[in-house]
């Protein structure tokens, strides 16, 4: 039986690696070597560099799994020679020259955009009073409150930085669409999944935080991708 690939989890905006806490035990119990990057969210280039270094440090074939903004990160970091595939979880999948802002501009702003609050230092936060509604409506209230309080802001420039040539053009990809997403329009997610030629796309009745609310379904998609690249 082929060896299992390493799994490297890449968080998105307004969160950190702890957003994967329900998925990590499932992967570990299944025998995967799992890593979860803690990105600075200071620029797309910074986050790609941090993720690529950790991917290369895994020392063997590695599957990258990116949530939300983390999809833009793995599209760049996936050029590492040992990365064998990409899994996008309700995520951006930019092409060369795209910015997150240009992808948002394809449709009317999502409902969650109304909750974004800039601070004087150039970082963006999500308003606590609407965090659950827009980010994780299908999580228990206590989990949502903790996510809101511990959120990690993202530099506004991350929505303006243009992506380079994407790894998904040369490496196999999988995609999960969240039909109840208030942060990235579901139609935009489905369009990106089609554009990247995802080997499989699944749609879940989930919020933007599907990585936390639907871990078993996400695990199954990762398992399928891991089996294909092993």
C-alpha positions in Angstrom: 0.0 0.0 0.0 1.4 3.4 -0.9 2.5 5.6 2.0 0.1 8.3 3.0 1.1 11.8 2.1 1.6 14.5 4.7 -1.3 16.8 5.2 -0.6 20.6 5.7 -3.6 22.7 6.8 -3.6 26.4 5.9 -6.1 28.7 7.7 -7.7 31.8 6.2 -8.5 35.3 7.4 -9.9 36.1 10.8 -8.6 32.8 12.2 -5.6 30.7 12.8 -4.6 27.0 12.8 -7.0 26.3 15.7 -9.9 26.5 13.3 -8.9 23.0 12.2 -9.3 21.6 15.7 -12.2 19.3 14.8 -10.5 17.9 11.7 -7.0 17.3 13.1 -7.9 14.4 15.3 -9.7 12.7 12.4 -6.6 12.9 10.3 -4.3 11.8 13.1 -6.4 8.8 13.9 -6.3 7.8 10.3 -2.5 7.7 10.4 -1.6 11.0 8.6 1.3 13.1 9.5 -0.4 16.5 10.0 0.9 20.0 10.1 -1.0 23.3 10.5 0.7 26.5 9.5 0.3 29.7 11.5 0.4 32.5 8.9 1.1 36.1 9.7 -1.7 37.4 7.4 0.5 40.4 6.6 0.7 40.0 2.8 0.0 37.2 0.3 3.7 36.9 -0.4 4.5 36.6 3.3 1.9 33.9 3.8 2.9 31.9 0.7 6.5 32.0 1.9 5.6 30.8 5.4 3.5 28.0 4.0 5.9 26.9 1.4 8.7 26.6 3.9 6.6 24.4 6.2 5.5 22.3 3.3 9.1 21.7 2.2 10.0 20.9 5.8 7.6 17.9 5.8 10.2 15.8 4.0 8.0 13.9 1.7 4.9 14.1 -0.6 2.5 16.7 0.9 -1.1 17.6 0.3 -2.0 21.2 0.9 -5.5 22.0 2.3 -6.5 25.7 2.3 -9.6 27.4 3.8 -10.9 30.7 2.5 -7.9 33.1 2.0 -5.8 30.0 2.6 -6.8 28.9 -0.9 -4.9 31.8 -2.4 -1.9 30.9 -0.2 -1.8 27.2 -1.3 -2.2 28.3 -5.0 1.2 29.9 -4.6 2.9 27.7 -2.0 1.8 24.6 -4.0 4.8 25.1 -6.4 7.0 23.4 -3.8 8.4 20.3 -5.4 7.0 17.9 -2.8 3.5 19.2 -2.9 1.4 16.6 -4.8 -2.1 18.1 -4.7 -4.3 20.9 -3.4 -7.7 20.8 -1.6 -9.7 24.0 -1.4 -12.2 24.4 1.4 -14.7 27.3 0.7 -11.6 29.0 -0.6 -10.2 31.5 -3.1 -8.5 29.9 -6.1 -6.9 32.9 -7.9 -5.4 32.7 -11.4 -2.3 34.7 -12.3 -3.0 38.5 -12.0 -6.1 38.0 -9.9 -6.5 39.7 -6.5 -9.1 38.7 -3.9 -10.7 42.1 -4.6 -11.1 41.3 -8.3 -12.7 37.9 -7.5 -15.2 39.6 -5.1 -16.1 42.1 -7.8 -17.5 39.3 -10.0 -20.8 39.5 -8.0 -22.5 41.8 -5.5 -20.7 42.0 -2.2 -21.4 39.0 0.1 -23.5 39.7 3.3 -20.4 39.3 5.5 -18.7 42.3 3.8 -20.8 44.6 5.9 -19.1 43.3 9.0 -15.6 44.0 8.0 -14.0 46.8 10.1 -10.6 48.4 9.2 -8.3 49.6 12.0 -5.7 52.4 11.9 -2.9 50.0 11.3 -4.2 48.7 8.0 -5.7 45.5 9.2 -9.3 44.2 8.8 -11.4 42.7 11.6 -14.9 41.1 11.6 -17.5 42.8 13.9 -18.1 40.6 16.9 -21.8 41.2 17.0 -22.3 39.7 13.5 -19.4 37.2 13.5 -21.5 34.1 14.0 -24.2 35.2 11.5 -21.7 35.8 8.7 -18.7 33.5 9.5 -20.0 30.4 11.3 -23.8 30.4 11.7 -23.8 26.6 11.9 -21.5 26.3 14.9 -22.7 26.4 18.5 -22.9 29.8 20.0 -20.1 29.2 22.4 -17.7 28.1 19.6 -18.7 31.2 17.6 -18.1 33.5 20.5 -14.6 32.1 21.0 -13.8 32.4 17.3 -15.0 36.0 17.4 -12.9 36.9 20.4 -9.7 35.1 19.2 -10.0 36.2 15.5 -6.7 37.1 13.8 -7.0 40.2 11.6 -5.8 40.2 8.0 -3.9 43.1 6.4 -6.1 45.0 3.9 -3.3 44.7 1.3 -3.9 40.9 1.1 -7.1 41.7 -0.8 -5.1 43.9 -3.2 -2.0 41.7 -3.8 -2.0 40.1 -7.2 -1.5 36.3 -7.4 1.3 34.7 -9.4 1.0 31.7 -11.6 -1.1 29.2 -9.7 0.0 25.7 -8.7 -3.4 24.3 -9.5 -2.6 24.6 -13.2 -0.1 21.8 -12.9 -1.2 19.8 -9.8 -4.5 18.0 -9.1 -7.1 19.8 -7.0 -10.3 19.2 -5.1 -12.9 21.7 -4.0 -15.6 22.1 -1.3 -18.3 24.7 -1.9 -20.3 26.0 1.1 -23.9 26.8 0.0 -24.6 29.0 3.1 -21.4 31.1 2.8 -21.7 34.8 3.7 -18.0 35.6 3.1 -17.3 34.1 -0.4 -20.4 33.9 -2.6 -21.3 30.2 -3.3 -21.6 31.0 -7.0 -18.1 32.4 -7.0 -16.8 29.3 -5.2 -18.5 27.0 -7.8 -17.1 29.1 -10.7 -13.6 28.8 -9.2 -13.9 25.0 -8.7 -14.8 24.7 -12.4 -12.1 27.0 -13.5 -9.3 25.1 -11.7 -10.6 21.8 -13.1 -11.2 20.2 -9.7 -11.1 16.5 -9.9 -14.1 16.4 -7.5 -16.3 19.2 -6.1 -18.6 18.7 -3.2 -21.3 21.1 -2.0 -22.1 21.2 1.7 -25.1 23.0 3.3 -22.6 24.9 5.5 -21.4 28.3 6.6 -18.0 29.8 5.6 -16.6 27.8 8.6 -17.2 24.4 7.0 -13.8 23.3 8.2 -15.1 23.4 11.8 -18.8 22.6 11.3 -18.5 19.7 8.8 -15.2 18.1 9.7 -16.2 14.5 8.7 -17.2 15.5 5.2 -14.0 17.6 4.8 -12.0 14.6 6.1 -13.6 12.3 3.5 -12.7 14.7 0.7 -9.1 15.0 2.0 -9.0 11.2 2.2 -10.1 10.9 -1.4 -7.5 13.4 -2.5 -4.8 11.7 -0.5 -5.6 8.4 -2.0 -5.3 9.8 -5.5 -1.9 11.4 -5.0 -0.4 8.6 -2.9 
